[in-house]
């Protein structure tokens, strides 16, 4: 069987002492370092998750703000388009009214000029008729005879104008 000899006993004692020394000076500090390292990694992982959560929250807030800004900009564009459309309609309406006034004024001016020209032509025709009548009748012309000639001429000229104007 096994004999116990002193070498074996010293070897066992040496192994026990070596194990205790290694445990005390190697395994415990090594376990402490590994535990600290594990705690540090867990802390960094928790911090990273917190930062990730904050980043996701900020991203969500940014997207909401961007969507809100897009909605506001669309609303502003629509309001501006509506205001521009109203302004355009007002400008067109004002321009149409102004054009209508100008056209009406032009028609009035034309009518006024037409009336003046008609009066001027009548006056010239009367003068020509009187001169012609004086030449035909001679010196025997009175105010009453001028009036009769004038009225007869106007009636004949009016009939000619009516027949020519109604064509």
C-alpha positions as CSV (number, residue, x, y, z in Angstrom):
1,X,0.0,0.0,0.0
2,X,0.9,3.4,0.4
3,X,3.6,4.4,2.7
4,X,3.6,7.7,4.1
5,X,6.9,9.0,4.0
6,X,8.1,12.4,5.0
7,X,8.6,13.6,1.4
8,X,5.1,12.9,0.6
9,X,3.9,14.7,3.7
10,X,6.1,17.8,2.8
11,X,4.9,17.7,-0.7
12,X,1.3,17.7,0.5
13,X,2.0,20.5,2.9
14,X,3.9,22.4,0.2
15,X,0.9,22.0,-2.1
16,X,-1.5,23.2,0.6
17,X,0.7,26.2,1.3
18,X,1.1,26.9,-2.4
19,X,-2.7,26.6,-2.9
20,X,-3.4,28.9,0.1
21,X,-0.8,31.4,-1.1
22,X,-2.1,31.3,-4.6
23,X,-5.6,31.7,-3.4
24,X,-4.6,34.6,-1.2
25,X,-2.3,36.4,-3.6
26,X,-3.5,35.3,-7.0
27,X,-7.1,34.1,-7.1
28,X,-8.7,36.6,-4.8
29,X,-7.1,39.7,-6.4
30,X,-7.7,38.2,-9.8
31,X,-11.4,37.6,-8.9
32,X,-11.6,41.1,-7.5
33,X,-10.1,42.6,-10.8
34,X,-12.5,40.5,-12.8
35,X,-15.4,41.5,-10.7
36,X,-14.5,45.2,-11.0
37,X,-14.0,44.7,-14.7
38,X,-17.5,43.1,-14.9
39,X,-19.0,45.9,-12.9
40,X,-17.3,48.5,-15.1
41,X,-18.6,46.7,-18.3
42,X,-22.1,46.5,-16.8
43,X,-22.0,50.2,-15.9
44,X,-20.8,51.1,-19.4
45,X,-23.5,48.9,-20.9
46,X,-26.1,50.6,-18.8
47,X,-24.8,54.0,-19.7
48,X,-24.8,53.0,-23.4
49,X,-28.4,51.8,-23.1
50,X,-29.3,55.1,-21.4
51,X,-27.6,57.1,-24.1
52,X,-29.3,55.0,-26.7
53,X,-32.7,55.6,-25.1
54,X,-32.0,59.3,-24.9
55,X,-31.0,59.3,-28.5
56,X,-34.1,57.5,-29.6
57,X,-36.2,59.9,-27.5
58,X,-34.4,62.9,-29.1
59,X,-34.9,61.3,-32.6
60,X,-38.6,60.9,-31.9
61,X,-38.8,64.5,-30.7
62,X,-36.9,65.7,-33.8
63,X,-39.1,63.8,-36.1
64,X,-42.2,65.2,-34.4
65,X,-40.8,68.7,-34.6
66,X,-39.9,68.2,-38.3
67,X,-43.4,66.9,-39.0
68,X,-44.8,69.8,-37.1
69,X,-42.6,72.2,-39.1
70,X,-43.6,70.6,-42.3
71,X,-47.3,70.9,-41.4
72,X,-46.8,74.5,-40.4
73,X,-44.9,75.3,-43.6
74,X,-47.7,73.7,-45.6
75,X,-50.3,75.7,-43.7
76,X,-48.3,78.9,-44.3
77,X,-48.0,78.1,-48.0
78,X,-51.7,77.5,-48.3
79,X,-52.5,80.7,-46.4
80,X,-50.1,82.6,-48.6
81,X,-51.6,81.1,-51.8
82,X,-55.1,82.0,-50.5
83,X,-53.9,85.6,-49.8
84,X,-52.2,85.8,-53.2
85,X,-55.3,84.5,-54.9
86,X,-57.4,87.1,-53.1
87,X,-54.9,89.8,-54.0
88,X,-54.9,88.6,-57.6
89,X,-58.7,88.7,-57.8
90,X,-58.7,92.2,-56.3
91,X,-56.1,93.4,-58.8
92,X,-57.9,91.8,-61.7
93,X,-61.2,93.3,-60.5
94,X,-59.6,96.7,-60.0
95,X,-58.0,96.5,-63.4
96,X,-61.3,95.5,-65.0
97,X,-63.1,98.4,-63.2
98,X,-60.4,100.8,-64.3
99,X,-60.6,99.5,-67.9
100,X,-64.4,99.8,-67.8
101,X,-64.0,103.4,-66.6
102,X,-61.5,104.2,-69.3
103,X,-63.7,102.6,-72.0
104,X,-66.8,104.5,-70.7
105,X,-64.8,107.7,-70.6
106,X,-63.6,107.1,-74.1
107,X,-67.1,106.5,-75.3
108,X,-68.2,109.7,-73.6
109,X,-65.3,111.6,-75.3
110,X,-66.2,110.0,-78.6
111,X,-69.9,111.0,-78.2
112,X,-68.8,114.5,-77.1
113,X,-66.5,114.9,-80.1
114,X,-69.2,113.4,-82.4
115,X,-71.7,115.9,-81.1
116,X,-69.3,118.8,-81.4
117,X,-68.4,117.7,-85.0
118,X,-72.1,117.4,-85.9
119,X,-72.7,120.9,-84.5
120,X,-69.7,122.2,-86.4
121,X,-70.9,120.5,-89.6
122,X,-74.4,121.8,-89.2
123,X,-73.0,125.3,-88.7
124,X,-70.9,125.0,-91.8
125,X,-73.8,123.6,-93.8
126,X,-76.0,126.4,-92.6
127,X,-73.5,129.0,-93.6
128,X,-73.0,127.3,-97.0
129,X,-76.8,127.1,-97.4
130,X,-77.3,130.7,-96.5
131,X,-74.5,131.8,-98.8
132,X,-75.9,129.7,-101.6
133,X,-79.4,131.1,-101.0
134,X,-78.1,134.6,-100.9
135,X,-76.4,134.0,-104.2
136,X,-79.5,132.4,-105.7
137,X,-82.1,134.8,-104.3
138,X,-79.9,137.8,-104.4
139,X,-80.1,140.8,-102.1
140,X,-83.7,140.1,-101.2
141,X,-82.9,138.0,-98.1
142,X,-84.5,138.7,-94.7
143,X,-84.2,137.1,-91.3
144,X,-87.6,135.3,-91.8
145,X,-86.6,133.9,-95.1
146,X,-83.3,132.7,-93.7
147,X,-85.2,130.9,-91.0
148,X,-87.5,129.2,-93.4
149,X,-84.6,128.1,-95.7
150,X,-82.7,126.9,-92.7
151,X,-85.6,124.7,-91.4
152,X,-86.3,123.3,-94.8
153,X,-82.6,122.4,-95.3
154,X,-82.4,120.8,-91.9
155,X,-85.5,118.7,-92.6
156,X,-84.1,117.5,-95.9
157,X,-80.6,116.9,-94.4
158,X,-82.2,115.0,-91.5
159,X,-84.1,112.8,-93.9
160,X,-81.0,112.1,-95.9
161,X,-79.1,111.3,-92.7
162,X,-81.9,109.0,-91.5
163,X,-82.0,107.1,-94.7
164,X,-78.2,106.7,-94.9
165,X,-77.9,105.9,-91.2
166,X,-80.6,103.2,-91.3
167,X,-78.9,101.3,-94.1
